[in-house]
Amino acid sequence: MAPKTSANSGGDSGAFSAMPAESPADAGLLAQMDSLWAEYQDLSHDRFRLAALETRRAGQSLVTMLIAAVMLGLLLSAAWLGSLAAGVQWLIEHELRASSAIWLAVACNLVLALSLFGIIRRRARFLQFPATQRSLKPLADRPADRDKR
């Protein structure tokens, strides 16, 4: 095998070289680019680490909030049952039979539960992002466009 020779040897102008010769300015620019790339990688790593830490903290906060919500629900249920018992007791003290007072409390609870169920049912359709889904459908599939044809 013949030894490799540089295209710049022997007075050539360097037009045929595979790698152009680096000037000191090019070397400085490459060093700055390497430094910038390393800094960018460090910054992106820090951002991902920050996002991971915040995600973990958000998860822990969510669990704490759910536990507190369950405890709050139990306490409110106990308070509601206590107020119902006090209301039934008040009705009994005002000459209403015990069974009638209890049935009245049950009826009031059912009316309130049905009202809340109606609110939940009306609001449930917004959980599916209806306007966003309509905007993502192709124009030919939209109901308003079919009526215009």
C-alpha positions as a printed NumPy array, in Angstrom:
array([[  0.   ,   0.   ,   0.   ],
       [  1.243,   3.428,  -0.859],
       [  1.636,   5.912,   1.954],
       [ -0.989,   8.576,   2.112],
       [  0.166,  12.022,   1.206],
       [ -1.471,  15.262,   1.915],
       [ -2.933,  17.159,  -0.999],
       [ -1.261,  20.278,   0.382],
       [  2.245,  18.889,   0.072],
       [  4.406,  19.847,  -2.824],
       [  2.976,  23.284,  -3.497],
       [ -0.663,  22.373,  -4.251],
       [ -3.188,  25.047,  -3.498],
       [ -5.283,  22.716,  -1.31 ],
       [ -8.224,  22.579,  -3.708],
       [ -8.159,  18.77 ,  -3.756],
       [ -7.842,  18.117,  -0.016],
       [-10.465,  16.011,   1.697],
       [-10.435,  18.156,   4.818],
       [ -9.892,  21.887,   4.539],
       [ -7.223,  23.255,   6.78 ],
       [ -8.613,  24.856,   9.928],
       [ -7.64 ,  28.389,  10.63 ],
       [ -7.268,  29.578,  14.226],
       [-10.553,  31.469,  13.857],
       [-12.335,  28.276,  12.735],
       [-10.851,  26.352,  15.649],
       [-12.067,  29.021,  18.067],
       [-15.516,  28.958,  16.516],
       [-15.673,  25.157,  16.782],
       [-14.596,  25.343,  20.406],
       [-17.319,  27.902,  21.083],
       [-19.881,  25.721,  19.311],
       [-18.801,  22.697,  21.361],
       [-19.059,  24.765,  24.515],
       [-22.498,  26.039,  23.494],
       [-23.674,  22.494,  22.714],
       [-22.452,  21.218,  26.091],
       [-24.178,  24.124,  27.823],
       [-27.394,  23.393,  25.92 ],
       [-27.255,  19.731,  26.96 ],
       [-26.691,  20.692,  30.597],
       [-29.563,  23.164,  30.459],
       [-31.949,  20.678,  28.874],
       [-30.916,  18.026,  31.421],
       [-31.624,  20.494,  34.227],
       [-35.02 ,  21.335,  32.753],
       [-35.982,  17.654,  32.463],
       [-34.833,  17.023,  36.008],
       [-36.84 ,  20.003,  37.235],
       [-39.907,  18.737,  35.361],
       [-39.451,  15.271,  36.886],
       [-39.133,  16.682,  40.401],
       [-42.169,  18.897,  39.955],
       [-44.152,  15.976,  38.544],
       [-43.276,  13.907,  41.569],
       [-44.262,  16.738,  43.91 ],
       [-47.521,  17.234,  41.985],
       [-48.271,  13.518,  42.326],
       [-47.647,  13.619,  46.051],
       [-49.845,  16.704,  46.346],
       [-52.612,  14.98 ,  44.393],
       [-52.508,  11.956,  46.707],
       [-52.599,  14.232,  49.757],
       [-55.528,  16.158,  48.296],
       [-57.44 ,  12.948,  47.541],
       [-56.915,  11.634,  51.068],
       [-58.031,  14.974,  52.501],
       [-61.086,  14.952,  50.19 ],
       [-62.101,  11.478,  51.353],
       [-61.717,  12.508,  54.995],
       [-63.671,  15.71 ,  54.313],
       [-66.413,  13.683,  52.644],
       [-66.668,  11.407,  55.66 ],
       [-66.815,  14.357,  58.045],
       [-69.46 ,  16.116,  55.969],
       [-71.484,  12.901,  55.777],
       [-71.365,  12.566,  59.539],
       [-72.416,  16.202,  59.937],
       [-75.27 ,  15.718,  57.445],
       [-76.491,  12.625,  59.264],
       [-76.29 ,  14.504,  62.56 ],
       [-78.323,  17.387,  61.18 ],
       [-80.887,  14.933,  59.798],
       [-81.143,  13.262,  63.177],
       [-81.604,  16.644,  64.838],
       [-84.292,  17.558,  62.302],
       [-86.121,  14.281,  62.851],
       [-85.885,  14.801,  66.614],
       [-87.281,  18.322,  66.234],
       [-90.207,  17.018,  64.153],
       [-90.914,  14.344,  66.765],
       [-90.896,  16.944,  69.534],
       [-93.445,  18.983,  67.553],
       [-96.058,  16.241,  67.586],
       [-95.096,  14.32 ,  64.406],
       [-94.836,  10.557,  64.619],
       [-91.279,   9.183,  64.475],
       [-91.895,   7.117,  61.362],
       [-93.366,  10.126,  59.516],
       [-90.431,  12.329,  60.519],
       [-87.937,   9.739,  59.277],
       [-89.823,   9.311,  55.975],
       [-89.868,  13.087,  55.532],
       [-86.075,  13.216,  56.044],
       [-85.59 ,  10.391,  53.538],
       [-87.811,  12.17 ,  50.99 ],
       [-85.844,  15.414,  51.383],
       [-82.586,  13.499,  50.903],
       [-83.908,  11.843,  47.726],
       [-85.078,  15.172,  46.261],
       [-81.661,  16.694,  46.948],
       [-79.906,  13.639,  45.475],
       [-82.026,  13.8  ,  42.301],
       [-81.263,  17.501,  41.923],
       [-77.54 ,  16.871,  42.241],
       [-77.771,  13.953,  39.796],
       [-79.426,  16.254,  37.259],
       [-76.646,  18.82 ,  37.644],
       [-73.996,  16.136,  37.187],
       [-75.741,  14.714,  34.134],
       [-76.056,  18.129,  32.464],
       [-72.404,  18.948,  33.127],
       [-71.025,  15.536,  32.098],
       [-71.257,  16.327,  28.397],
       [-68.649,  19.065,  28.804],
       [-66.098,  16.49 ,  29.984],
       [-65.77 ,  15.229,  26.411],
       [-64.633,  18.611,  24.968],
       [-67.504,  18.8  ,  22.444],
       [-66.426,  22.036,  20.719],
       [-62.861,  20.788,  20.33 ],
       [-64.079,  17.496,  18.875],
       [-66.298,  19.347,  16.403],
       [-63.42 ,  21.576,  15.338],
       [-61.166,  18.572,  14.717],
       [-63.619,  16.784,  12.422],
       [-63.155,  17.211,   8.681],
       [-65.455,  19.784,   7.095],
       [-67.44 ,  17.121,   5.212],
       [-68.371,  15.341,   8.469],
       [-69.72 ,  18.402,  10.259],
       [-73.531,  18.461,  10.652],
       [-73.861,  22.139,   9.658],
       [-72.065,  21.509,   6.36 ],
       [-74.28 ,  18.559,   5.497],
       [-77.379,  20.742,   5.925],
       [-76.04 ,  23.336,   3.464],
       [-75.704,  20.802,   0.64 ]])
